[in-house]
């Protein structure tokens, strides 16, 4: 950052401190954590517009060095009950109790009310329930916590002189750092503090005034959106494999704006972890779980448009119809429709079997003891193919043979005959 003031130019450079004295062994944390504990996978109750505080707590809780220091109870040795600038260890104890909830219980939601109450004793605006700034909360929290754990009762004034002519940057930094430690000797300083180098150069005589200022947090500007990304867009597509035998795939990638879907597919094929054949596919638009329209491959995806990609099961040379298939539960459609590819030569039994391929897992009570066992065996076989990483390892014909066998055991030929009669009468 450059500033000009009274003929002098200020140049600031960041220098992160390397002078930590406390050595925290993270293995100490793993020793006390049982497998059944939540291990930090926990959030905080919303006490009323306190999302700023809960997000701050989540960040600080995952500072493993600080969390290890507290949960191993090393902090108790450093509590300063005489420091008037702190709370006599009340915030430190409140933070320890909250970390226990976050790391050493099975709860998914901790109660940060005591931490909030202790911080509010020093900073009154946090006693209310208005929205505040997360960065400001972290700064005030660390400041109070550091005073609770400060090993120095008295903070004597130390006069600091700028860098000497024969003094190196490192020597000067160490001198400033030692002076800072005389007033701030605590774990917060060791983990969070650094030094900000400031060079004040006179434009007339060239005199250089160098100092090192301590900091706990740094506010950094957010860079402007790069020009090279202005013509790009992030899109999401949903690929549904044939008959949903393999898991559905959500695809997110960055492409140029107004990129045709056929070019998007070519980009997807380049992805190393995408092992599906996209040579013959259909695109559809889905809105609120309903089929809206087919999309041509030369169209480009519009913003907030849900596009689903299906394997095209139709065969060349045959008259095929494509209709949406909805799975209905509690009189509501499921998340998205499936596509049925029908040909003129199909009878009712063929249609029913195609529907069964999609809806097999929706059948409840249709399996007897024998077919339940066969269904379980088929489920295990399907899982093998879901885990297959290469298309070469995937033989869908074997699966459909197992599907057909299971289907025949459930729906007898007699039932098929009755259904056929009903259709003809209808």
Secondary structure as the mmCIF struct_conf table of DSSP 4:
data_model
#
loop_
_struct_conf.conf_type_id
_struct_conf.id
_struct_conf.beg_label_comp_id
_struct_conf.beg_label_asym_id
_struct_conf.beg_label_seq_id
_struct_conf.end_label_comp_id
_struct_conf.end_label_asym_id
_struct_conf.end_label_seq_id
STRN STRN1 UNK A 2 UNK A 5
TURN_TY1_P TURN_TY1_P1 UNK A 6 UNK A 7
STRN STRN2 UNK A 8 UNK A 15
TURN_TY1_P TURN_TY1_P2 UNK A 26 UNK A 26
HELX_RH_AL_P HELX_RH_AL_P1 UNK A 27 UNK A 32
TURN_TY1_P TURN_TY1_P3 UNK A 35 UNK A 36
BEND BEND1 UNK A 37 UNK A 37
TURN_TY1_P TURN_TY1_P4 UNK A 39 UNK A 40
STRN STRN3 UNK A 43 UNK A 44
BEND BEND2 UNK A 48 UNK A 49
HELX_RH_AL_P HELX_RH_AL_P2 UNK A 51 UNK A 61
TURN_TY1_P TURN_TY1_P5 UNK A 62 UNK A 62
HELX_RH_AL_P HELX_RH_AL_P3 UNK A 64 UNK A 71
TURN_TY1_P TURN_TY1_P6 UNK A 72 UNK A 73
HELX_RH_3T_P HELX_RH_3T_P1 UNK A 74 UNK A 78
BEND BEND3 UNK A 81 UNK A 82
TURN_TY1_P TURN_TY1_P7 UNK A 84 UNK A 89
HELX_RH_AL_P HELX_RH_AL_P4 UNK A 90 UNK A 103
BEND BEND4 UNK A 104 UNK A 106
BEND BEND5 UNK A 108 UNK A 108
STRN STRN4 UNK A 109 UNK A 110
HELX_RH_AL_P HELX_RH_AL_P5 UNK A 113 UNK A 122
BEND BEND6 UNK A 123 UNK A 123
HELX_RH_3T_P HELX_RH_3T_P2 UNK A 124 UNK A 127
BEND BEND7 UNK A 128 UNK A 128
BEND BEND8 UNK A 130 UNK A 130
HELX_RH_AL_P HELX_RH_AL_P6 UNK A 134 UNK A 148
TURN_TY1_P TURN_TY1_P8 UNK A 149 UNK A 149
BEND BEND9 UNK A 151 UNK A 151
BEND BEND10 UNK A 153 UNK A 153
HELX_LH_PP_P HELX_LH_PP_P1 UNK A 161 UNK A 164
TURN_TY1_P TURN_TY1_P9 UNK A 165 UNK A 166
HELX_RH_AL_P HELX_RH_AL_P7 UNK A 169 UNK A 181
TURN_TY1_P TURN_TY1_P10 UNK A 182 UNK A 183
BEND BEND11 UNK A 186 UNK A 186
HELX_RH_AL_P HELX_RH_AL_P8 UNK A 187 UNK A 192
STRN STRN5 UNK A 194 UNK A 202
TURN_TY1_P TURN_TY1_P11 UNK A 203 UNK A 205
STRN STRN6 UNK A 208 UNK A 215
BEND BEND12 UNK A 216 UNK A 216
HELX_LH_PP_P HELX_LH_PP_P2 UNK A 221 UNK A 226
HELX_RH_AL_P HELX_RH_AL_P9 UNK A 227 UNK A 230
TURN_TY1_P TURN_TY1_P12 UNK A 231 UNK A 231
STRN STRN7 UNK A 232 UNK A 240
HELX_RH_3T_P HELX_RH_3T_P3 UNK A 242 UNK A 244
BEND BEND13 UNK A 246 UNK A 246
HELX_LH_PP_P HELX_LH_PP_P3 UNK A 247 UNK A 248
STRN STRN8 UNK A 249 UNK A 256
TURN_TY1_P TURN_TY1_P13 UNK A 257 UNK A 258
STRN STRN9 UNK A 260 UNK A 260
HELX_RH_AL_P HELX_RH_AL_P10 UNK A 261 UNK A 269
TURN_TY1_P TURN_TY1_P14 UNK A 270 UNK A 270
TURN_TY1_P TURN_TY1_P15 UNK A 272 UNK A 273
BEND BEND14 UNK A 279 UNK A 280
STRN STRN10 UNK A 281 UNK A 287
TURN_TY1_P TURN_TY1_P16 UNK A 288 UNK A 289
STRN STRN11 UNK A 290 UNK A 295
TURN_TY1_P TURN_TY1_P17 UNK A 297 UNK A 298
BEND BEND15 UNK A 299 UNK A 299
STRN STRN12 UNK A 300 UNK A 300
HELX_LH_PP_P HELX_LH_PP_P4 UNK A 301 UNK A 302
TURN_TY1_P TURN_TY1_P18 UNK A 303 UNK A 304
STRN STRN13 UNK A 306 UNK A 311
TURN_TY1_P TURN_TY1_P19 UNK A 316 UNK A 317
BEND BEND16 UNK A 318 UNK A 318
STRN STRN14 UNK A 320 UNK A 325
STRN STRN15 UNK A 328 UNK A 329
TURN_TY1_P TURN_TY1_P20 UNK A 330 UNK A 331
STRN STRN16 UNK A 332 UNK A 333
BEND BEND17 UNK A 335 UNK A 336
STRN STRN17 UNK A 338 UNK A 343
TURN_TY1_P TURN_TY1_P21 UNK A 344 UNK A 345
HELX_RH_AL_P HELX_RH_AL_P11 UNK A 348 UNK A 359
HELX_RH_3T_P HELX_RH_3T_P4 UNK A 360 UNK A 362
BEND BEND18 UNK A 365 UNK A 365
HELX_RH_AL_P HELX_RH_AL_P12 UNK A 369 UNK A 386
BEND BEND19 UNK A 387 UNK A 387
BEND BEND20 UNK A 390 UNK A 390
HELX_RH_3T_P HELX_RH_3T_P5 UNK A 391 UNK A 393
HELX_RH_AL_P HELX_RH_AL_P13 UNK A 396 UNK A 410
BEND BEND21 UNK A 411 UNK A 411
HELX_RH_AL_P HELX_RH_AL_P14 UNK A 413 UNK A 425
#
